[in-house]
């Protein structure tokens, strides 16, 4: 089972599933090491073929990024709105605490 198998792909981009399955999973590592790929290309008898494979994989990655760019931006906007709402709620809670303290003092004065 490949790393990209559970990757959600829109119906109009279903062709990307096959392309993603052909990408070496080591390229998705947190710290990608390009040296082995460069050495392989430089020592290959078919440098043009190796470069073509790399270009095709680069195009697939670009297409995936383009397909999910809008969703990523929307997620950032939603996160920003959530943070804003939390900040507003925190401020409102601070005001309510102040109001409750004042109400408590007023009720204490009336009791006396």
C-alpha positions as CSV (number, residue, x, y, z in Angstrom):
1,X,0.0,0.0,0.0
2,X,1.5,3.3,-1.1
3,X,1.7,6.5,0.9
4,X,-0.6,8.4,-1.4
5,X,-3.4,5.7,-1.5
6,X,-5.6,7.6,1.0
7,X,-5.0,10.9,-0.7
8,X,-8.3,12.5,-1.6
9,X,-8.5,13.2,-5.3
10,X,-11.3,15.1,-7.0
11,X,-13.2,13.2,-9.7
12,X,-11.9,15.4,-12.5
13,X,-8.3,14.7,-11.4
14,X,-8.6,10.9,-11.0
15,X,-5.7,10.4,-13.5
16,X,-3.4,11.8,-10.7
17,X,-3.8,8.6,-8.6
18,X,-1.8,6.5,-11.1
19,X,0.8,9.3,-11.4
20,X,1.2,9.6,-7.6
21,X,1.7,5.9,-7.2
22,X,4.7,6.1,-9.5
23,X,6.4,8.8,-7.4
24,X,9.2,7.4,-5.1
25,X,7.9,7.8,-1.6
26,X,11.3,8.9,-0.3
27,X,10.6,12.2,-2.0
28,X,7.9,12.9,0.5
29,X,10.2,12.5,3.4
30,X,10.4,15.4,5.9
31,X,14.0,16.1,4.8
32,X,14.3,15.3,1.1
33,X,17.8,14.3,0.0
34,X,18.4,15.2,-3.6
35,X,22.0,14.0,-3.8
36,X,21.2,10.4,-4.7
37,X,18.9,11.5,-7.5
38,X,21.5,13.9,-8.9
39,X,24.2,11.2,-8.8
40,X,21.8,8.7,-10.5
41,X,21.1,11.2,-13.3
42,X,24.7,12.1,-13.8
43,X,25.9,8.5,-13.8
44,X,23.0,7.1,-15.9
45,X,23.6,6.0,-19.5
46,X,20.2,7.6,-20.3
47,X,20.5,11.0,-18.7
48,X,17.7,12.5,-20.9
49,X,15.4,9.6,-19.9
50,X,16.1,10.2,-16.2
51,X,15.5,13.9,-16.6
52,X,12.3,13.3,-18.5
53,X,11.0,11.1,-15.6
54,X,11.9,13.8,-13.1
55,X,10.1,16.4,-15.2
56,X,7.0,14.3,-15.5
57,X,7.0,13.8,-11.7
58,X,7.5,17.5,-11.2
59,X,4.5,18.2,-13.4
60,X,2.3,15.8,-11.4
61,X,3.3,17.5,-8.2
62,X,2.6,20.9,-9.7
63,X,-0.8,19.7,-10.8
64,X,-1.6,18.3,-7.3
65,X,-0.5,21.5,-5.7
66,X,-2.6,23.5,-8.2
67,X,-5.7,21.3,-7.5
68,X,-5.5,21.7,-3.7
69,X,-4.3,25.4,-3.7
70,X,-7.8,26.7,-3.2
71,X,-8.7,24.2,-0.5
72,X,-5.5,25.1,1.3
73,X,-6.2,28.8,1.2
74,X,-9.8,28.2,2.4
75,X,-8.4,26.1,5.3
76,X,-6.1,29.0,6.3
77,X,-9.0,31.5,6.1
78,X,-11.2,29.2,8.3
79,X,-8.4,28.8,10.8
80,X,-8.0,32.6,10.9
81,X,-11.7,33.1,11.5
82,X,-11.7,30.5,14.3
83,X,-8.8,32.3,16.0
84,X,-10.6,35.6,15.6
85,X,-13.8,34.1,17.2
86,X,-11.7,32.7,20.1
87,X,-10.1,36.1,20.6
88,X,-13.5,37.8,20.6
89,X,-14.9,35.2,23.0
90,X,-12.0,35.6,25.3
91,X,-12.5,39.4,25.4
92,X,-16.2,38.9,26.0
93,X,-15.5,36.5,28.9
94,X,-13.2,39.1,30.4
95,X,-15.9,41.8,30.2
96,X,-18.5,39.3,31.7
97,X,-16.1,38.6,34.6
98,X,-15.8,42.3,35.3
99,X,-19.6,42.7,35.1
100,X,-20.1,39.8,37.5
101,X,-17.6,41.3,39.9
102,X,-19.4,44.6,39.9
103,X,-22.8,42.8,40.3
104,X,-21.4,40.9,43.2
105,X,-20.2,44.1,44.9
106,X,-23.6,45.8,44.3
107,X,-25.4,42.9,45.8
108,X,-23.1,42.9,48.8
109,X,-23.8,46.6,49.4
110,X,-27.5,46.1,49.2
111,X,-27.4,43.2,51.7
112,X,-25.6,45.4,54.2
